[in-house]
C-alpha cells in the first residue's frame, strides 16, 4: 500500500481535507452549477412556506415541490461519477497524488466550509441505524463495500 494511502487511513484531518478538496473538484463547476443558476424566490417567513409555484393546473407549495427532475438528476449523477473517476484516477494513478495528500495534511483547502463529521459521529450514526433496523425501521444504506 502506498504511504500516502496509509497517511489517509491514519490521519483524520488529512482525510477531512481530502473530502473537502474532492467535493470542490468533483461537484463545483459541474451540472450542479447549472441547476443552481437562476432566480431564487423571496420568502417573508424565511422557511419558504409562503412561496408557491403556479402551474396551469394548480399551485404547488415550494416546500413540497421537486426542484430537480429525473433527467436532471441523471445528468447530475453521471457528471458526478465522471468527475469522481477523473479525480480518483489522478489521485491514485499519478505521482502528484502523493503530493496532494501531503499538502492536504498541512493545509485545509476550504477552511470556510464545514468539516465532515468525526469518525466518532459516523460510528454513532451507524449504531443508531443498527438499532433502527432491529426495530424494523427502514434505513437507507449509503455505502456498502
Buried (B, 14 or more C-beta within 10 A) or exposed (E): EEEBBEBBEEBBEBBBBBBBBBBBBBBEEBBBEEBEEEEEEEEEEEEBEBBBEEEEEEEBEBEEEEEEEEEBEEBBEEBBEEBBEEBEEEBEEEEEBBEBBEEBBEEBBBEEEEBBEEEEEEEEEEEEBEEEEEEEEEEEEEEEE
